[in-house]
Amino acid sequence: MDSTTTTTIFPTSSVPQPTSERPPLRVIIVGAGLGGCAAALAMHHAGFAVRIFDRVRQFQRLGDSLGLGENALLLLDRARKLNEVLVLLRIGYRLLTTTGARGKCRWAPALRERLVGIGNKSPLMQIRRWQDGKVLVQQELMDMAGFIGHRGDYHKEFLRAVREKGVEITMGKTVVEYDEFRPAVKMESGETFEADVVVAADGIKSLARELVLGLDDKPKSSGYACFRAFFKGSHLKEDPMCREFVTKECVNVWIGNDVHLVQNTLRDGEEFNWILTHKDTADIKESWFQPGDMDEVRKIMQTCDPRIAAAVNKTKECLDWKICYRDPIPTWVSKSHKVVLLGDSCHPHLPTSAQGASQATESAAVLAECLKLAGPGDVPLATRTYEKLRFARVRQSQRNGENLRDRWHNVLKDVAEGIEVDPEDVKIKNRWLYDFDAEADTQNRWNQVSSTVRKELNEGRIKPLFSQEQRD
């Protein structure tokens, strides 16, 4: 970094009162998306001084449907009792029993209730055959993604919770350079900000990821893209062909050969969302803002169930989102051990995983817990233990989404007319992910994993998260 730049420290108002003479650990978070906000809440809860930077000047209500699972929500508030949860959910969904202390109030108790209120209240979801809408299997909605709501609404509440904690979010600051040894971040404006650890939660196009890898790592096409639309559902109520999808909150999935469509209705039919995943080999443009071609959408929908096709065909405009992925990377931590990746910057998920935000929240919990257990003087031990604790579970979650997409897109190819599909071949199998307490797991495994990491640090040889043979 240029030595002429101005170095700025944390403002006094953003630093918690230390419980001892030692000042709190200073944490810079790059990116104020869902993962960055979750990291801020976890770090603040651990007693650290936190500051967030984001390049945008003002957040908009972007995106559409997004799921939050119980594995993420339980980290926000452990004090809620079973009967309170059942009343809140209105669906008879059981609160999962996990290891760890549930009696403590955690990061942001009020946030959990607000997030649950945003999510779809339908108790069930239907997975249907593409051409005629025949129900192949019906599942509890919780099996899919937990609570499915609008990403922008969830993001708004996460931002609100962070600000309620007094954590400063500085908007309009673009990071152009990382100094991994100080560590510090340099802004486009020339300002430099120092901390004890830098958390890069800046998405799939992360600049810090290139620093960690030491090379220019471009995203790859998955071979698929999504046409997506989110709009008011009122005009659909006038059409008897598709009216059933906006009379109440509901979720339906239509699966076919190399294609599937997810429909999500929120706010008692006031808002309607569809996401059409299809084969695509066009150039990668990772943006929510690339206009979609409705003529192409209608062409794909010609063979689909006429009821949902009627709703899609009434859509005025949509977005075209290329589904990108990145190969797993052998480390999430810089060579200095002081810049660490979190969320999509190191473990992006396909939409079919329905776990991207939840896994980012888990990672935030684990990283904060590791920093707390290691102590302020041993950031390297914390960050290296964090990546080892997280990698295997995150990889399983990613594979879960890949497996589901492949099953949905292939299950009907070799099924003769009149032959019933095995429900197990089309079911969403995410429930195993929910019965997990990321903080408790970190506490339980800390001694074993951190001792391995300490030995690697002492020897100066950090073992990669996987070998080349284990990549897939």
Summary of the structure (lengths in Angstrom):
residues: 472
radius of gyration: 22.6
end to end distance: 37.0
largest distance: 74.3
contacts: 1600
relative contact order: 0.16
helix: 38%
strand: 21%
